[in-house]
Amino acid sequence: MAKNAQPVAKRCKALNVSPAAMGYNKKTTNRNPKGGMRRKQSEYGLQLAEKQKVKFVYGMLEKQFHSYYERAAKMSGKAGENLLVLCERRLDNVVFRLGFAQTRRQARQLVSHGHFTVNGKKVNIPSYQVKPGEEIAVRQSSKSSVLFSKLTGEDAVFVPVPEWLSLDRNELKGTVTRMPERADVDFPVEEHLIVEYYSK
């Protein structure tokens, strides 16, 4: 499985992404403190940066992200919004959004290691596209692990769940109640710039 091993804090700063959107609440970096003093970006630079930002947040490499765009462009509606919805529907993102992992990067690893089921069947493909009505749950054999056992009980950390998902914290399972919408994306993004980038 291809992965992006770039330093999170440094990449967040370069792309102007809040580390909180990545699940890192305490990540900071002191490198290049004057990095914000840059020349005005060109139109192409703005488009490229926006594409890189979304790729980074969802943890995808160029080939896969481009295929998502091509799929989004063929769907009815706005290509940019379709692209973000496809990214939100990824199983690793859903695992993160349900609070079963602290970051999307960790969620991707947990899914790959087979810790989750979809409608009772093990799925180890992070890019799996969830659908309304599907139930995502921690496998029974994984619930006793330290990582998952601390997600239940009175000491469990509260994680806000988006409106298109419902969570049963005690059973460590969640349900996709509807398709995600553009408004459900939890970080600022100008998706029209991505469409302009790929439309050239």
C-alpha positions in Angstrom: 0.0 0.0 0.0 1.4 3.4 -1.0 1.6 5.9 1.7 2.6 9.5 2.3 5.3 9.7 5.0 5.7 13.5 5.0 6.0 15.2 8.4 2.4 16.1 9.4 3.1 19.5 11.1 5.4 20.7 8.4 2.9 19.8 5.6 0.0 21.3 7.5 1.9 24.6 7.7 2.8 24.5 4.0 -0.8 23.9 2.9 -2.4 26.1 5.5 -4.3 23.2 7.0 -5.2 23.2 10.7 -3.6 20.1 12.4 -7.0 19.6 14.1 -8.6 18.7 10.8 -6.1 15.9 10.6 -6.8 14.7 14.1 -3.6 16.2 15.6 -4.7 18.7 18.2 -1.2 19.4 19.6 1.0 19.3 16.5 3.1 22.4 15.9 6.3 23.2 14.1 8.8 26.0 14.6 10.5 25.4 11.3 10.8 28.4 9.0 8.9 30.9 11.2 8.9 33.4 8.3 7.5 30.9 5.9 4.2 32.8 5.7 6.0 35.8 4.1 5.8 34.6 0.6 5.1 36.2 -2.8 1.6 36.3 -4.0 0.7 32.9 -5.5 -0.1 32.6 -9.2 -3.5 31.2 -10.3 -1.9 27.9 -11.0 -0.1 27.9 -7.6 -3.5 28.4 -5.9 -5.1 25.6 -7.8 -2.2 23.2 -7.1 -2.1 24.1 -3.4 -5.8 23.4 -3.0 -5.4 20.0 -4.8 -2.5 19.1 -2.6 -4.4 20.1 0.5 -7.3 17.8 -0.1 -5.0 14.9 -1.2 -3.0 15.4 2.1 -6.1 15.6 4.4 -7.5 12.4 3.0 -4.2 10.7 2.6 -4.2 9.9 -1.1 -1.5 9.9 -3.7 -1.9 11.6 -7.1 -3.0 8.6 -9.2 -5.8 7.6 -6.9 -6.9 11.2 -6.3 -7.0 11.9 -10.1 -9.1 8.8 -10.6 -11.5 10.2 -8.0 -11.8 13.4 -9.9 -12.4 11.6 -13.2 -15.2 9.7 -11.6 -16.6 12.8 -10.0 -16.6 14.7 -13.3 -18.8 11.9 -14.9 -21.4 12.1 -12.1 -24.4 14.5 -12.2 -24.0 17.7 -10.3 -20.9 19.8 -9.6 -17.6 17.9 -10.1 -15.9 19.6 -7.1 -18.6 18.7 -4.7 -18.8 15.2 -6.0 -15.1 14.8 -5.5 -15.3 15.8 -1.8 -18.3 13.5 -1.3 -16.3 10.6 -2.7 -13.5 11.4 -0.4 -15.8 11.5 2.6 -17.3 8.1 1.8 -14.0 6.4 2.1 -14.0 3.7 4.8 -10.9 5.0 6.5 -12.4 8.5 6.6 -15.6 7.1 8.1 -13.6 5.2 10.8 -11.9 8.5 11.7 -15.1 10.5 11.7 -16.8 7.9 14.0 -13.9 8.4 16.5 -12.5 4.8 16.1 -9.1 6.3 15.2 -7.4 9.5 16.3 -6.3 10.4 12.7 -7.1 9.4 9.2 -3.6 7.9 8.9 -4.2 5.7 11.8 -7.7 4.8 10.5 -6.2 3.7 7.2 -3.8 1.4 9.0 -6.5 -0.1 11.2 -8.7 -0.8 8.2 -5.8 -2.4 6.3 -5.1 -4.7 9.2 -8.7 -5.9 9.2 -10.1 -4.5 12.4 -13.5 -3.5 10.9 -16.5 -5.0 9.3 -19.1 -3.5 6.9 -22.5 -5.2 7.4 -20.8 -8.0 9.3 -18.2 -8.8 6.7 -14.5 -7.9 7.1 -13.3 -5.1 4.8 -9.6 -4.2 4.7 -9.7 -1.7 1.8 -9.4 1.9 3.1 -10.8 3.3 -0.2 -14.0 1.2 0.1 -17.0 3.5 -0.6 -19.7 3.3 2.1 -23.3 3.6 1.2 -26.4 4.7 3.2 -27.7 1.9 5.5 -24.3 0.2 5.9 -23.1 -0.6 9.4 -19.4 -0.1 10.2 -18.2 -1.9 13.3 -15.1 -2.9 15.1 -14.6 -6.7 14.7 -15.5 -8.7 17.8 -12.0 -10.1 18.0 -10.5 -6.6 18.1 -12.8 -5.0 20.7 -10.7 -6.3 23.6 -7.5 -4.6 22.4 -6.3 -1.6 24.4 -6.8 0.7 21.5 -10.6 0.0 21.2 -11.4 -0.8 24.8 -10.6 2.7 25.9 -13.2 4.1 23.4 -16.1 2.9 25.6 -17.1 3.7 29.2 -17.3 6.9 31.2 -13.7 7.8 30.5 -14.0 7.7 26.7 -13.2 10.9 24.9 -16.2 12.5 23.3 -15.8 12.9 19.5 -18.5 14.9 17.6 -20.0 12.7 14.8 -21.2 14.3 11.6 -24.9 14.3 10.8 -24.7 11.7 8.1 -23.4 9.1 10.5 -24.8 7.6 13.7 -22.7 6.0 16.5 -23.4 3.4 19.0 -20.4 3.9 21.2 -20.9 1.0 23.6 -21.1 -1.5 20.7 -18.3 0.2 18.8 -20.4 0.5 15.6 -21.8 3.2 13.4 -24.3 3.5 10.6 -24.3 5.6 7.4 -27.7 7.3 7.7 -27.4 9.2 4.5 -25.0 10.3 1.8 -22.6 13.0 2.9 -23.0 16.5 1.5 -20.7 19.3 0.7 -21.6 21.0 4.0 -20.4 17.9 5.9 -16.7 18.5 4.9 -15.0 19.6 8.2 -12.2 21.8 6.8 -12.1 24.8 4.5 -11.5 24.0 0.8 -12.2 25.8 -2.5 -13.0 22.8 -4.6 -13.6 24.8 -7.7 -9.8 25.4 -7.8 -9.2 21.7 -8.1 -11.7 21.5 -10.9 -9.9 24.3 -12.7 -6.6 22.6 -12.2 -7.7 19.3 -13.8 -9.7 21.0 -16.5 -6.6 22.5 -18.2 
